């Protein structure tokens, strides 16, 4: 009787397990059959179901990810990626951690390169520190290094930074450019010596990554290499981007408070770069100076208002709006009389865009001066600054200058005011 009871119990247990397994398989099949969904509401519903089926159900779905060309795994891939994004947007850290372990487990056991890359991509979406540490093991794998580094870059912990910096000490490291680009994105200064070592290797992609990492590090030890590289290029374009990196370094050290050295670098580029080969670098250096030094850079900025190079001159005048306040506005107004009509007109338009009403009175006077371009620019700037209050002065302007060009400009400006008045009333 005892043996009979045990046998029946075992049969019942086996039957229940088989039924549970069939039930889980049915739930998995039903979930996959619903993919892809057509609404966010449905997606949320089935992602909740994904959580409910647990580790065993996850395994069933992950095992459906197969090598391309051997079958259709579109539904399984959709579920997996949707679930990664769903968890990354939520606050269920325990489930997210369990899913992270699941993805790591698949990468470890799979022999299919495409499948492993796919699950590395899931770690990139939803992974935390364990994913970063795990991915470090694959930096030396030529087929998976980029996928692994993408995960490390997305996690971005202090431990990751330390480990990547340490990896750069390996002179045989194939992934050095990617690692330096990641560290540059983090503005890391932990491997400045290694950046310099890699920069001195005769390989363009390595040099480019290294010089960018040096620029972003803002480390005093990077200055000599960056300066030498920019000077060697004559502050013109070169494949490594040496001059751009030098200016970027200046901006970064300025951000950290070293404005004295920043200014020295920017002035060196402004002086050394030629208009034919480096006007973009002159413009960038001036922009950094104005951004970081503000009103202290205004005299230098106004000097460049008169540049013979049209592109650089326009850039300098456009930068004037970066320096706010009445002191700057008055200096710009003062620069008008000392400038050729074409340049003066550009300064006047800038004052109109600037929005400082203290410019209205002097610009009204210029509306009745001797140069037609200055008059028209002043009329436009006054209208921009004074709005409907410019009506009377525009009428006087139209009465004073019968030339077709000025009449057309004046009436166009007056029409703008009239339209505004109708809207206001």
Secondary structure as UniProt FT lines:
FT   HELIX           2..33
FT   HELIX           40..62
FT   TURN            63..64
FT   TURN            68..69
FT   HELIX           74..88
FT   HELIX           93..109
FT   HELIX           113..126
FT   HELIX           129..136
FT   TURN            137..140
FT   TURN            142..144
FT   HELIX           145..155
FT   HELIX           158..167
FT   TURN            168..169
FT   TURN            171..172
FT   TURN            174..175
FT   HELIX           176..185
FT   TURN            186..187
FT   TURN            190..191
FT   HELIX           192..199
FT   HELIX           204..217
FT   HELIX           220..222
FT   HELIX           223..232
FT   TURN            233..235
FT   TURN            239..240
FT   HELIX           242..255
FT   TURN            256..257
FT   HELIX           259..272
FT   HELIX           275..293
FT   HELIX           294..297
FT   HELIX           298..304
FT   TURN            305..306
FT   HELIX           310..319
FT   HELIX           320..322
FT   HELIX           326..337
FT   HELIX           341..354
FT   TURN            357..358
FT   HELIX           359..366
FT   TURN            367..368
FT   HELIX           372..386
FT   HELIX           387..390
FT   HELIX           391..400
FT   HELIX           404..424
//
